[in-house]
Amino acid sequence: MPRSERLGPAFDLLGAYRPDGFFLERAGVGLCTWGAVDRVAADGGARRTTRLADAVADRLAAIGEVPDGPGPVAVGALPFAPDVPAHLTVASHVVSRGDDGVASRLDLADKDDAVSSDRWVGRAFPHEAFSAPHVTAVPEPSVYASMIARAVERIGDRALDKVVLARTLTVDANRELDPRQLLQRARSVDPECYAFAAPVAGGAILVGASPELLVRKDGPIVSLNPLAGSAPRAGDPAADRRNADGLLASDKEREEHGIVVRSLAAALAPLCDDLDVPDEPELLATANVWHLSTRIGGRVRSDVDSVLRLVDAIHPTAAVGGEPTPAALATITELEPFDRGCYAGPIGWVDAAGDGAWAIALRCAELSGSTARLFAGAGIVAGSDPIQEVEETERKFRALLDALRWG
């Protein structure tokens, strides 16, 4: 029999998080889960996430309603590549906090004492900075620059309009890395980002703080916040303002952003009765990077009964894959010398009503014991400069490397 209870108004979701569980939070609103009553899987290929939606809906409906508390949810991180099998976990224990600031707990199995871990407060001081012997780049920056040059050539030949190419850093920390530490640091630096953690293939834990909402569904209301086009933040306010204004005025950055927005609008239109797509982007500031941002909103058709159907229609977006999608994915597979896994894939939750929130797994690292694999990417369009794109990924890595020092 499901059991629910209210928790104190000051309850911290991170206090309930366990490294074998799931965590997604933005500005104090979100959920964490642990345990499983079921694991719902779908093979890779066409309509992978729609097949997940059907299976999850049946499983959650079988649990039934929970009075006066959070309902059951399925959670997880989906692989970036659509042709890879995926699964979601129907959590046995859920702690959530809504927009009203009220935290609640749901137990679908025997209650345990995981929530007592809210006494955990984390490290007060960082470890020493990582030195060169502890960090391995795949590919090396020079190789990554040559990858970008090849992509620009293909764009010039009209083989594609945009492609997002990523690189990795593998860090040997010489100590067991704690995902709670990285979560705590990431959300304190950027509380408006989506702090997340989820188990992934190979026993690793994917941890990060993404600035990008893929899609959220609340009843018939749908919202998205695609980001593309970026510029560095600066410590000097005047220089920081110049960087922001330069980004907003850049034809190259606006075209990169426009490709993403146009492709999303085209994918969503058949699923929506109403869709509001602003004509102009706005600026979004994170701790290290300015982004061009567009907030898209609308109302889905009555037959769109799950946020996962929207995920299926729009992932991978041009913000993390490219345009057109088939050519971009083929280029990524050919040029990137590693498997992205769940990096740049959807991460989130869905409930029995089909509502839920899904971010894109960016600004993240895979933790496995004392090793962390960090990811960073850049959107390549006509006019992209390989050296500048390498520098963009270096800025993103620096933020992650700093956060890892607290683990």
Secondary structure, DSSP 8 states (H G I E B T S, - for coil): --EEEE--TT--HHHH--TTSEEEEETTEEEEEE--SEEEEE-SSTTHHHHHHHHHHHHHHHH---TTS---EEEEE--SSTTS-EEEEE-SEEEEE-TTS-EEEEESSS--SGGGGGG----SS------GGGEEEES-HHHHHHHHHHHHHHHHTTS-SEEEEEEEEEEE-SS---HHHHHHHHHHH-TTSEEEEEE-GGG-EEEEEES-EEEEEETTEEEEE-EEEEEE--SSHHHHHHHHHHHHH-HHHHHHHHHHHHHHHHHHGGGEEEEE--SS-EEEE-SSEEEEE--EEEEE-TT---HHHHHHHH-S-TTTSEESHHHHHHHHHHH-SS--TTTTSEEEEEETTS-EEEEE--SEEEEETTEEEEEEEEEE-TT--HHHHHHHHHHHHHHHHHHHTT-
